[in-house]
Amino acid sequence: MKYPIAIEPGSDKAAWGVIVPDLEGCYSAADSGIDEAIENAKEAIELWIEMALDEGKDIPKASSITDLQKKGGYKGYIWAIAEINPALLSDEIERVNISLPKRVLARLDAKAKSAGENRSAFIAHMAISA
């Protein structure tokens, strides 16, 4: 998945600013230049998507840079593309194997049972809420 980003050039005294126009409220910044700005934007987009999914919100489709430029408001900005791992959007179930000491597994199962969940659901909830 690729999202266009608008990068406001920085200087020796000001950070590089990044806006992700398709994701309302998704911003980022960088101190050392355009490469860092793009990498930081990827992280901001991933966090934005994770929070939106956790809240049950839809993820907007990416616009084209051409369409965004036509809207205006980005004079002097540099356009780039931030590519995000599409697995972030997948709710497909995947079976995994993990290895744990038996005593840890016993604790995990006890906590899952007391929460009214199975082992997999309990682990998933822990990962999302951490």
MIVOSE-174651 format. One record per residue: residue number from 0; x, y, z of N, C-alpha, C in turn. Coordinates in Angstrom, 3 decimals, decimal comma. Example, Ala and Ser with C-alpha at 12.3 -4.5 7.8 and 13.67 -1.06 7.14 Angstrom:
+-----+----------+----------+----------+----------+----------+----------+----------+----------+----------+
: num :       nx :       ny :       nz :      cax :      cay :      caz :       cx :       cy :       cz :
+-----+----------+----------+----------+----------+----------+----------+----------+----------+----------+
:   0 :   13,190 :   -5,690 :    7,800 :   12,300 :   -4,500 :    7,800 :   13,200 :   -3,300 :    7,800 :
:   1 :   12,850 :   -2,250 :    7,080 :   13,670 :   -1,060 :    7,140 :   12,900 :    0,030 :    7,870 :
+-----+----------+----------+----------+----------+----------+----------+----------+----------+----------+
This chain:
+-----+----------+----------+----------+----------+----------+----------+----------+----------+----------+
: num :       nx :       ny :       nz :      cax :      cay :      caz :       cx :       cy :       cz :
+-----+----------+----------+----------+----------+----------+----------+----------+----------+----------+
:   0 :    0,841 :   -1,160 :    0,000 :    0,000 :    0,000 :    0,000 :    0,892 :    1,231 :    0,000 :
:   1 :    0,557 :    2,183 :   -0,848 :    1,378 :    3,376 :   -0,986 :    0,535 :    4,620 :   -0,727 :
:   2 :    1,020 :    5,469 :    0,174 :    0,344 :    6,728 :    0,464 :    1,221 :    7,894 :    0,042 :
:   3 :    0,635 :    8,869 :   -0,662 :    1,395 :   10,064 :   -0,980 :    1,576 :   10,915 :    0,277 :
:   4 :    2,737 :   11,518 :    0,376 :    3,022 :   12,400 :    1,504 :    3,530 :   13,730 :    0,965 :
:   5 :    3,176 :   14,800 :    1,656 :    3,643 :   16,141 :    1,307 :    4,680 :   16,542 :    2,349 :
:   6 :    5,870 :   16,858 :    1,884 :    6,981 :   17,165 :    2,780 :    7,329 :   18,644 :    2,664 :
:   7 :    7,266 :   19,333 :    3,787 :    7,663 :   20,739 :    3,828 :    9,154 :   20,786 :    4,151 :
:   8 :    9,957 :   21,321 :    3,225 :   11,403 :   21,335 :    3,464 :   11,776 :   22,060 :    4,756 :
:   9 :   12,766 :   21,508 :    5,419 :   13,271 :   22,103 :    6,645 :   14,517 :   22,929 :    6,376 :
:  10 :   15,152 :   23,320 :    7,455 :   16,387 :   24,102 :    7,357 :   17,271 :   23,726 :    8,542 :
:  11 :   18,356 :   24,475 :    8,703 :   19,228 :   24,230 :    9,856 :   18,516 :   24,498 :   11,172 :
:  12 :   17,470 :   25,323 :   11,126 :   16,768 :   25,724 :   12,350 :   15,360 :   25,160 :   12,460 :
:  13 :   14,852 :   24,563 :   11,387 :   13,475 :   24,048 :   11,396 :   13,443 :   22,619 :   10,871 :
:  14 :   12,589 :   21,811 :   11,474 :   12,439 :   20,409 :   11,059 :   11,696 :   20,324 :    9,730 :
:  15 :   11,875 :   19,197 :    9,071 :   11,106 :   18,876 :    7,872 :    9,730 :   18,403 :    8,337 :
:  16 :    8,676 :   19,003 :    7,835 :    7,321 :   18,615 :    8,208 :    6,715 :   17,688 :    7,180 :
:  17 :    5,912 :   16,743 :    7,642 :    5,281 :   15,781 :    6,730 :    3,787 :   15,715 :    7,023 :
:  18 :    2,990 :   15,777 :    5,955 :    1,542 :   15,639 :    6,037 :    1,143 :   14,437 :    5,188 :
:  19 :    0,227 :   13,632 :    5,723 :   -0,348 :   12,528 :    4,956 :   -1,788 :   12,941 :    4,649 :
:  20 :   -2,013 :   13,565 :    3,489 :   -3,323 :   14,161 :    3,208 :   -4,508 :   13,193 :    3,273 :
:  21 :   -4,295 :   11,932 :    2,949 :   -5,401 :   10,970 :    2,937 :   -5,799 :   10,480 :    4,329 :
:  22 :   -4,957 :   10,702 :    5,314 :   -5,212 :   10,206 :    6,672 :   -5,313 :   11,406 :    7,617 :
:  23 :   -6,523 :   11,819 :    7,887 :   -6,749 :   13,024 :    8,687 :   -6,009 :   12,954 :   10,024 :
:  24 :   -5,227 :   13,989 :   10,279 :   -4,491 :   14,067 :   11,538 :   -3,188 :   13,297 :   11,552 :
:  25 :   -2,772 :   12,756 :   10,424 :   -1,522 :   11,993 :   10,364 :   -0,404 :   12,911 :    9,902 :
:  26 :    0,497 :   13,206 :   10,823 :    1,622 :   14,106 :   10,568 :    2,906 :   13,466 :   11,072 :
:  27 :    4,016 :   13,994 :   10,607 :    5,313 :   13,537 :   11,079 :    6,320 :   14,657 :   10,856 :
:  28 :    7,538 :   14,420 :   11,278 :    8,605 :   15,404 :   11,092 :    9,944 :   14,685 :   11,084 :
:  29 :   10,964 :   15,424 :   10,667 :   12,326 :   14,884 :   10,648 :   13,298 :   16,037 :   10,799 :
:  30 :   14,442 :   15,735 :   11,394 :   15,476 :   16,753 :   11,572 :   16,550 :   16,716 :   10,495 :
:  31 :   16,805 :   15,526 :    9,936 :   18,005 :   15,397 :    9,097 :   17,744 :   15,339 :    7,595 :
:  32 :   16,542 :   15,550 :    7,142 :   16,331 :   15,597 :    5,703 :   15,202 :   14,733 :    5,191 :
:  33 :   15,134 :   14,684 :    3,887 :   14,009 :   14,042 :    3,214 :   13,941 :   12,534 :    3,456 :
:  34 :   15,070 :   11,856 :    3,500 :   15,065 :   10,406 :    3,725 :   14,460 :   10,073 :    5,089 :
:  35 :   14,877 :   10,805 :    6,098 :   14,316 :   10,594 :    7,440 :   12,839 :   10,971 :    7,466 :
:  36 :   12,468 :   12,026 :    6,725 :   11,066 :   12,442 :    6,680 :   10,182 :   11,323 :    6,122 :
:  37 :   10,635 :   10,675 :    5,072 :    9,861 :    9,582 :    4,471 :    9,762 :    8,400 :    5,437 :
:  38 :   10,872 :    8,019 :    6,054 :   10,852 :    6,898 :    7,011 :    9,947 :    7,194 :    8,196 :
:  39 :   10,015 :    8,417 :    8,727 :    9,158 :    8,783 :    9,853 :    7,694 :    8,813 :    9,443 :
:  40 :    7,431 :    9,199 :    8,194 :    6,056 :    9,190 :    7,699 :    5,509 :    7,771 :    7,641 :
:  41 :    6,332 :    6,815 :    7,231 :    5,897 :    5,409 :    7,199 :    5,467 :    4,958 :    8,595 :
:  42 :    6,267 :    5,282 :    9,589 :    5,938 :    4,910 :   10,965 :    4,643 :    5,583 :   11,413 :
:  43 :    4,475 :    6,862 :   11,083 :    3,253 :    7,581 :   11,460 :    2,027 :    6,957 :   10,794 :
:  44 :    2,153 :    6,592 :    9,534 :    1,037 :    5,969 :    8,813 :    0,683 :    4,626 :    9,436 :
:  45 :    1,685 :    3,817 :    9,736 :    1,428 :    2,512 :   10,348 :    0,713 :    2,662 :   11,684 :
:  46 :    1,143 :    3,603 :   12,504 :    0,489 :    3,832 :   13,794 :   -0,929 :    4,344 :   13,604 :
:  47 :   -1,134 :    5,237 :   12,633 :   -2,460 :    5,769 :   12,351 :   -3,403 :    4,628 :   11,954 :
:  48 :   -2,919 :    3,759 :   11,077 :   -3,734 :    2,635 :   10,607 :   -4,052 :    1,678 :   11,761 :
:  49 :   -3,067 :    1,358 :   12,579 :   -3,306 :    0,472 :   13,720 :   -4,367 :    1,040 :   14,649 :
:  50 :   -4,265 :    2,323 :   14,957 :   -5,254 :    2,944 :   15,854 :   -6,635 :    2,950 :   15,216 :
:  51 :   -6,714 :    3,260 :   13,935 :   -8,003 :    3,281 :   13,249 :   -8,642 :    1,892 :   13,253 :
:  52 :   -7,861 :    0,861 :   12,976 :   -8,392 :   -0,503 :   12,978 :   -8,853 :   -0,905 :   14,380 :
:  53 :   -8,064 :   -0,540 :   15,400 :   -8,449 :   -0,857 :   16,778 :   -9,760 :   -0,183 :   17,162 :
:  54 :  -10,029 :    0,983 :   16,564 :  -11,256 :    1,730 :   16,848 :  -12,388 :    1,371 :   15,885 :
:  55 :  -12,141 :    0,425 :   14,986 :  -13,171 :   -0,021 :   14,041 :  -13,445 :    0,948 :   12,914 :
:  56 :  -12,514 :    1,842 :   12,624 :  -12,700 :    2,822 :   11,561 :  -12,212 :    2,270 :   10,231 :
:  57 :  -12,757 :    2,817 :    9,145 :  -12,320 :    2,439 :    7,808 :  -10,994 :    3,118 :    7,484 :
:  58 :  -10,207 :    2,459 :    6,666 :   -8,934 :    3,009 :    6,223 :   -9,148 :    3,609 :    4,835 :
:  59 :   -8,913 :    4,926 :    4,701 :   -9,107 :    5,560 :    3,386 :   -8,145 :    5,013 :    2,336 :
:  60 :   -8,629 :    4,966 :    1,118 :   -7,767 :    4,584 :    0,006 :   -6,830 :    5,747 :   -0,297 :
:  61 :   -5,684 :    5,425 :   -0,843 :   -4,707 :    6,453 :   -1,185 :   -5,133 :    7,199 :   -2,443 :
:  62 :   -4,949 :    8,505 :   -2,424 :   -5,204 :    9,345 :   -3,587 :   -3,965 :    9,371 :   -4,468 :
:  63 :   -4,116 :    9,928 :   -5,649 :   -2,938 :   10,135 :   -6,490 :   -2,324 :   11,485 :   -6,125 :
:  64 :   -1,032 :   11,596 :   -6,321 :   -0,361 :   12,869 :   -6,056 :   -0,958 :   13,959 :   -6,953 :
:  65 :   -1,266 :   13,617 :   -8,191 :   -1,840 :   14,593 :   -9,121 :   -3,142 :   15,165 :   -8,583 :
:  66 :   -4,025 :   14,309 :   -8,078 :   -5,295 :   14,784 :   -7,521 :   -5,074 :   15,666 :   -6,299 :
:  67 :   -4,134 :   15,288 :   -5,455 :   -3,866 :   16,081 :   -4,255 :   -3,259 :   17,432 :   -4,619 :
:  68 :   -2,404 :   17,467 :   -5,619 :   -1,805 :   18,729 :   -6,049 :   -2,865 :   19,683 :   -6,598 :
:  69 :   -3,883 :   19,135 :   -7,246 :   -4,963 :   19,964 :   -7,795 :   -5,759 :   20,653 :   -6,692 :
:  70 :   -5,835 :   20,038 :   -5,525 :   -6,583 :   20,630 :   -4,414 :   -5,891 :   21,874 :   -3,869 :
:  71 :   -4,606 :   21,963 :   -4,091 :   -3,867 :   23,132 :   -3,623 :   -3,526 :   23,043 :   -2,149 :
:  72 :   -2,870 :   24,101 :   -1,650 :   -2,503 :   24,140 :   -0,245 :   -1,144 :   23,544 :    0,063 :
:  73 :   -0,435 :   23,104 :   -0,956 :    0,856 :   22,458 :   -0,727 :    1,972 :   23,133 :   -1,519 :
:  74 :    1,846 :   24,420 :   -1,724 :    2,869 :   25,156 :   -2,480 :    4,204 :   25,068 :   -1,743 :
:  75 :    5,251 :   24,691 :   -2,476 :    6,578 :   24,578 :   -1,910 :    6,869 :   23,231 :   -1,260 :
:  76 :    5,875 :   22,350 :   -1,218 :    6,066 :   21,020 :   -0,628 :    6,682 :   20,079 :   -1,667 :
:  77 :    7,385 :   19,094 :   -1,187 :    7,940 :   18,029 :   -2,011 :    7,024 :   16,818 :   -1,845 :
:  78 :    6,672 :   16,193 :   -2,942 :    5,803 :   15,017 :   -2,876 :    6,641 :   13,743 :   -2,927 :
:  79 :    6,214 :   12,765 :   -2,159 :    6,872 :   11,457 :   -2,144 :    5,808 :   10,403 :   -1,853 :
:  80 :    6,208 :    9,166 :   -1,947 :    5,322 :    8,036 :   -1,655 :    5,905 :    7,268 :   -0,475 :
:  81 :    5,049 :    6,980 :    0,496 :    5,435 :    6,141 :    1,637 :    4,760 :    4,790 :    1,447 :
:  82 :    5,561 :    3,748 :    1,300 :    5,022 :    2,405 :    1,075 :    4,882 :    1,682 :    2,404 :
:  83 :    3,688 :    1,165 :    2,646 :    3,350 :    0,510 :    3,897 :    3,082 :   -0,970 :    3,635 :
:  84 :    3,484 :   -1,806 :    4,570 :    3,259 :   -3,250 :    4,457 :    1,749 :   -3,526 :    4,442 :
:  85 :    1,210 :   -4,110 :    3,369 :   -0,235 :   -4,366 :    3,295 :   -0,734 :   -5,356 :    4,347 :
:  86 :    0,161 :   -6,111 :    4,958 :   -0,259 :   -7,048 :    6,007 :   -0,862 :   -6,310 :    7,195 :
:  87 :   -0,555 :   -5,020 :    7,335 :   -1,134 :   -4,230 :    8,423 :   -2,650 :   -4,179 :    8,358 :
:  88 :   -3,207 :   -4,325 :    7,161 :   -4,647 :   -4,224 :    6,976 :   -5,348 :   -5,578 :    6,977 :
:  89 :   -4,605 :   -6,633 :    7,075 :   -5,172 :   -7,972 :    6,942 :   -5,689 :   -8,506 :    8,273 :
:  90 :   -6,925 :   -8,980 :    8,239 :   -7,493 :   -9,679 :    9,393 :   -7,487 :  -11,193 :    9,160 :
:  91 :   -6,773 :  -11,617 :    8,127 :   -6,665 :  -13,040 :    7,828 :   -5,979 :  -13,756 :    8,992 :
:  92 :   -6,539 :  -14,864 :    9,375 :   -5,988 :  -15,657 :   10,472 :   -4,778 :  -16,434 :    9,962 :
:  93 :   -3,723 :  -16,408 :   10,742 :   -2,524 :  -17,165 :   10,393 :   -2,116 :  -18,003 :   11,585 :
:  94 :   -1,892 :  -19,261 :   11,342 :   -1,478 :  -20,182 :   12,397 :    0,029 :  -20,031 :   12,618 :
:  95 :    0,417 :  -19,897 :   13,882 :    1,835 :  -19,758 :   14,219 :    2,192 :  -20,737 :   15,328 :
:  96 :    3,440 :  -21,096 :   15,384 :    3,950 :  -21,925 :   16,473 :    4,859 :  -21,068 :   17,336 :
:  97 :    4,684 :  -21,167 :   18,644 :    5,581 :  -20,483 :   19,558 :    6,077 :  -21,491 :   20,585 :
:  98 :    7,207 :  -21,197 :   21,158 :    7,767 :  -22,071 :   22,186 :    7,840 :  -21,296 :   23,487 :
:  99 :    7,251 :  -21,871 :   24,537 :    7,256 :  -21,255 :   25,854 :    7,558 :  -22,304 :   26,902 :
: 100 :    8,194 :  -21,901 :   27,985 :    8,353 :  -22,847 :   29,090 :    6,966 :  -23,265 :   29,609 :
: 101 :    6,844 :  -24,499 :   30,068 :    5,547 :  -25,005 :   30,529 :    4,948 :  -24,133 :   31,629 :
: 102 :    5,798 :  -23,614 :   32,530 :    5,267 :  -22,790 :   33,619 :    4,663 :  -21,491 :   33,083 :
: 103 :    5,262 :  -20,930 :   32,023 :    4,727 :  -19,712 :   31,426 :    3,428 :  -20,025 :   30,699 :
: 104 :    3,388 :  -21,138 :   30,005 :    2,178 :  -21,548 :   29,300 :    1,033 :  -21,786 :   30,276 :
: 105 :    1,331 :  -22,381 :   31,427 :    0,298 :  -22,597 :   32,444 :   -0,265 :  -21,270 :   32,944 :
: 106 :    0,604 :  -20,301 :   33,171 :    0,147 :  -18,964 :   33,599 :   -0,704 :  -18,311 :   32,513 :
: 107 :   -0,243 :  -18,427 :   31,279 :   -0,971 :  -17,849 :   30,158 :   -2,369 :  -18,444 :   30,055 :
: 108 :   -2,458 :  -19,754 :   30,133 :   -3,760 :  -20,416 :   30,043 :   -4,669 :  -20,028 :   31,201 :
: 109 :   -4,113 :  -19,906 :   32,403 :   -4,920 :  -19,519 :   33,564 :   -5,461 :  -18,100 :   33,390 :
: 110 :   -4,626 :  -17,193 :   32,920 :   -5,067 :  -15,810 :   32,717 :   -6,107 :  -15,734 :   31,597 :
: 111 :   -5,905 :  -16,507 :   30,541 :   -6,873 :  -16,524 :   29,449 :   -8,213 :  -17,048 :   29,940 :
: 112 :   -8,182 :  -18,113 :   30,722 :   -9,417 :  -18,700 :   31,252 :  -10,144 :  -17,706 :   32,152 :
: 113 :   -9,400 :  -17,010 :   33,011 :  -10,048 :  -16,056 :   33,913 :  -10,612 :  -14,857 :   33,150 :
: 114 :  -10,062 :  -14,577 :   31,969 :  -10,579 :  -13,493 :   31,139 :  -11,716 :  -13,978 :   30,233 :
: 115 :  -12,004 :  -15,284 :   30,280 :  -13,076 :  -15,840 :   29,449 :  -12,683 :  -15,960 :   27,985 :
: 116 :  -11,380 :  -16,128 :   27,735 :  -10,894 :  -16,216 :   26,363 :  -10,065 :  -17,475 :   26,177 :
: 117 :   -9,875 :  -17,835 :   24,925 :   -8,935 :  -18,919 :   24,654 :   -7,532 :  -18,325 :   24,562 :
: 118 :   -6,551 :  -19,160 :   24,466 :   -5,149 :  -18,731 :   24,453 :   -4,871 :  -17,732 :   23,325 :
: 119 :   -5,321 :  -18,040 :   22,119 :   -5,044 :  -17,170 :   20,972 :   -5,681 :  -15,794 :   21,136 :
: 120 :   -6,933 :  -15,773 :   21,546 :   -7,624 :  -14,491 :   21,733 :   -6,953 :  -13,665 :   22,825 :
: 121 :   -6,529 :  -14,327 :   23,887 :   -5,880 :  -13,619 :   24,987 :   -4,559 :  -13,001 :   24,524 :
: 122 :   -3,771 :  -13,749 :   23,788 :   -2,502 :  -13,226 :   23,273 :   -2,762 :  -12,049 :   22,333 :
: 123 :   -3,763 :  -12,173 :   21,470 :   -4,084 :  -11,092 :   20,527 :   -4,485 :   -9,828 :   21,274 :
: 124 :   -5,328 :   -9,967 :   22,301 :   -5,746 :   -8,802 :   23,079 :   -4,578 :   -8,165 :   23,818 :
: 125 :   -3,678 :   -8,988 :   24,330 :   -2,499 :   -8,442 :   25,000 :   -1,659 :   -7,639 :   24,024 :
: 126 :   -1,479 :   -8,164 :   22,813 :   -0,648 :   -7,471 :   21,828 :   -1,279 :   -6,146 :   21,403 :
: 127 :   -2,575 :   -6,131 :   21,242 :   -3,267 :   -4,905 :   20,803 :   -3,286 :   -3,859 :   21,908 :
: 128 :   -3,460 :   -4,287 :   23,134 :   -3,591 :   -3,321 :   24,218 :   -2,244 :   -2,897 :   24,812 :
: 129 :   -1,176 :   -3,550 :   24,413 :    0,153 :   -3,214 :   24,979 :    0,702 :   -1,920 :   24,429 :
+-----+----------+----------+----------+----------+----------+----------+----------+----------+----------+
